């Protein structure tokens, strides 16, 4: 019998989330009730998350803990604690480790049963337009190729983001409508929600001068902060993920592994992601990318220690350091910049 331990990794968030949901549904069906918890590595260490699994629930027959950011689990003691729990755990307690990365530390992967490990790859280029057409068709709509291309240029290329954005059309247009480029511009381009990923994209436009990129980035940051779901933790986690991906891109370039297969197996399947990270690599060198990652980690610690009152100042200063200083810390007040 497999240990109640799973590892779901890779950038295809939609299918990955479906797999997590399937495990939860199976637990609830088998035991009648379920208590589910979700933790993030930037907030909670692995051993603290395990406490929830060791504590028997008084109100539910089964427990499921989802731990996001599994790629950060590298310490031998953390891996051993998870392995120890998995050996003694009953079927009614389940731990699902989740990562945006393609792979995690080999020590961690070895303790997860092979049948419980799954990688979720970004859709290959030739699958994207057929997937969109099928999704619209299932909901009673049709869409032309140009409109599909426009959506793929504007939306993160994972099924969760695509479903979320495309569902707007089913509310705003009558069933049977054929969606065109004009409809996409009307509904998505002018009403696009900003996120850590759109912020990264704005900062990574190497064709634009740094002051222009800074102005755009600060505007996006302000929109994110004003949104009802604003979370500095989620924002920093998203940016950290982007810069980890940029570091991976630099490593592939350095080792001359830029063939189609190598790029796909490292999570760069789409033309859009390749173009984005090629542009970003022209903005930040490998060394600067690593420096930016350190800045993001430091900003996270600063926000946790100083509280919400300083969040906006810390985040604005962070964006300035990333765009203008390219990862260098601000040691002196710079004329012309005001947080």
Phi, psi and omega in degrees: 000134181291146174294149182283053184228129183234154173225110178247119184229167177113163187277353181277085189298320184299306180294326178295315178295325176298321179294318177298315180298323180295320178296315179298316181297318179296320178298312182296321180294321183286321187252352176091333179208156185212136169251122183245139180228148179230129180234156180237139184299333180288345182247327189226133178281159185303319183293327177292323178294326180294333180305321180297326180282329178286335181275116180288135181281141177273347188244351184219148183279343181219159182224138177229125176247127176254122180249110183270139181094035184298340180295344180275351181280102184231339183291136181303319183294325178293316179298317180295322178296318179294317179297319179297316178298315184299325181291328185257351186288146174276171182293339186278355177243126185230138175244124177246115177270131185234138179216142173283342181282162178290321182222163178240184180303136184299327179296323180288316181299325183294332183274352178266126178307139184306320182290347179257006177255132178213137176256136181246105185275150172298143180303137174293156186306318185284354178266342193291309180295315176301322179297314179298314181298320179293320180296316177294320181298318181297336180259012174087022181233166170233163183209139181273166185299319181297321179293322176299313179300320180296317178298316182293335176282334187259338189242144174307137185273060168230154190295331179294311180296319181295317178298317181299313182288317185288336179297339178298324182297327184286344178266324188268346181234155180288143175305142182097349180293141172265118185280131181244175177302320180299319178295321180295314178300319182294319189263323185259308184302319184269355181229025185290133176281137180274152181207180177302328184284322176288329177294314178300316181300319180294322180287337186266007181282091186292345179284349182251146179293154184304315180301322179292319178295322179297314180301315179296316182297318179294326176295318178294318178302317180298318179296319179297316183293334180274348181287154185292336181260020184299132177214118180295327179297313180294321180297312180293324177296319179295316179294321178298319178299316180299318182284334171294321178294321178295322177298318178297322179297315179300318181296320178296318180296317182297325182266008179059030177262067183248015176289163185303317182296314181298319180295316180296316182288348176255015173090013179246065186277324187271154175299323182297313182293324179294318179295318181297313184281336173294318178295316181298325181291341177274345177270314182238128174288175177302312180300318179293325178298316179295323178294321178296319178301320178294321177299318180297318178296319180294320179298321179299315179294322179297316181295321180293326184273332184260345180087179187291339183298333183254003186304308184298318179297315180297317182291319179295318178296322178300312181297320177300314181296324181289314186279310186273316184269352179054042175103349178285143179286154175274111179260338179228151175294127184259128182300134177098352178243131176227127179287000000 
